[in-house]
Amino acid sequence: MFPALLPTYNRADIAFVRGEGSYLFAEDGKRYLDLGAGIAVNSFGYGHPKLVAALTEQAGKLWHISNLYRVPGQEALSRKLVDATFADTVFFTNSGTEAVELAIKMARRHHFVNGHPERFHIVTFEGAFHGRTMAAVTATGNEKYLEGFGPKLPGFDQVPLNDLAALKAVIGPQTAALMIEPIQGEGGVRTADPQFLRALRKLCDDNGLLLIFDEIQTGIGRTGRFFAYENLGITPDIMPVAKGIGGGFPLGAVLATEDAAKGMTVGTHGTTYGGNPLAMAVGLAAVDLVLSPGFLEHVGKVANYLHQQLGGLVAHHSDIFESVRGQGLMIGLKMKVPGGDFIAAARANGVIVLPAGENVVRLLPPLTLSEAEAREGVALLARTAADMEAAASVAKAAAQ
Ligand SMILES: Cc1ncc(COP(=O)(O)O)c(C=O)c1O
């Protein structure tokens, strides 16, 4: 019989029923240290009192009203984001892929109202992940995600990451924008070369193109800055955001300059749920937390500690790990053994880590992770590596 739940996920056989800080509890009561945070979403851990208070207080007042009326939470959160970033304007969505979708539409409209409707191509980079709507998955460009869904949408070109010559070769009178993750998350915690990213800014400026930074995974404190572009000394024109901004409540946003957004006039875009009062209440609390004094310093400190400890882990278990990569609390362990086996063994030892491309095991812990929890996490990963080494040597002995 076909499963009642559409089987598009290969789910681990475990159901979490409760969370507390950096820990998750499964149905059987077993406790897990969560170094995945629901894929970079639960950036303040579970049950953060400020987020719980914001959501429950709003839940008693008003859940949904539509965008036919003013929504004070949207006005307040957009103001906060504009004040803290490069952006002049913000649109709220329910998810990352919707934010990417709008970023693409906005870039195309910009050129349309400038009298260049032929400029509608978006250039993206191999290994990207931008989401699963038809436009976002075409931008992602991964054949595995595109097979069987009909022709790809027109207007997307893709070139290898960090390859300026290939990029220059593909840019033409049809190009509207370049879209890139400053650090590819799903692609395997692959960092775009900072020089390359700065060169993209210059290319865009020289050719009248828009630069879109997909900061859905890297944003909201993940790399130790509010947004990863701050590490580079440049700013994008359009920036889709999601994940951490809702602290676990579905929320996305597109941040943009006035010039990039100039085509988005009344009636050009809309959403029923986007920016609803519940999401706004949580989003305001989440952004206040990230921007509160000392928060990003904490992320930087714990991240430094983790990177240093993980460097030691990789050196001690060189049959298991190849290297450690990433920035802030977006960390990848490049594996020598199958990442899926390691993730399952780690879970058995009580620590949650995530898969990513290029056989990388990803760590995206809550940004509130303490140094003691980071130490515990590294110890659990070390135990997992030792377990796998022991199992491999038993198998080798048995084969002799
Ligand atoms: C960089 C990036 N863009 C877009 C998305 C899509 O976001 P969502 O799953 O919320 O649609 C993701 C999700 O993993 C992402 O990491």
Ligand as a Chemical Component Dictionary entry (heavy atoms), coordinates in Angstrom:
data_LIG
# 
_chem_comp.id                   LIG 
_chem_comp.type                 NON-POLYMER 
_chem_comp.pdbx_formal_charge   0 
_chem_comp.three_letter_code    LIG 
# 
loop_
_chem_comp_atom.comp_id 
_chem_comp_atom.atom_id 
_chem_comp_atom.alt_atom_id 
_chem_comp_atom.type_symbol 
_chem_comp_atom.charge 
_chem_comp_atom.model_Cartn_x 
_chem_comp_atom.model_Cartn_y 
_chem_comp_atom.model_Cartn_z 
_chem_comp_atom.pdbx_ordinal 
LIG C1 C1 C 0 20.915 28.411 0.896  1  
LIG C2 C2 C 0 19.511 27.901 0.864  2  
LIG N1 N1 N 0 18.626 28.447 0.033  3  
LIG C3 C3 C 0 17.341 28.040 -0.016 4  
LIG C4 C4 C 0 16.871 27.027 0.795  5  
LIG C5 C5 C 0 15.424 26.618 0.731  6  
LIG O1 O1 O 0 14.786 26.983 1.899  7  
LIG P1 P1 P 0 13.412 26.270 2.341  8  
LIG O2 O2 O 0 13.736 24.830 2.581  9  
LIG O3 O3 O 0 12.977 27.011 3.567  10 
LIG O4 O4 O 0 12.447 26.430 1.210  11 
LIG C6 C6 C 0 17.773 26.411 1.673  12 
LIG C7 C7 C 0 17.327 25.293 2.523  13 
LIG O5 O5 O 0 18.095 24.459 2.939  14 
LIG C8 C8 C 0 19.118 26.854 1.718  15 
LIG O6 O6 O 0 20.010 26.311 2.544  16 
# 
loop_
_chem_comp_bond.comp_id 
_chem_comp_bond.atom_id_1 
_chem_comp_bond.atom_id_2 
_chem_comp_bond.value_order 
_chem_comp_bond.pdbx_ordinal 
LIG C1 C2 SING 1  
LIG C2 N1 SING 2  
LIG C2 C8 DOUB 3  
LIG N1 C3 DOUB 4  
LIG C3 C4 SING 5  
LIG C4 C5 SING 6  
LIG C4 C6 DOUB 7  
LIG C5 O1 SING 8  
LIG O1 P1 SING 9  
LIG P1 O2 DOUB 10 
LIG P1 O3 SING 11 
LIG P1 O4 SING 12 
LIG C6 C7 SING 13 
LIG C6 C8 SING 14 
LIG C7 O5 DOUB 15 
LIG C8 O6 SING 16 
# 
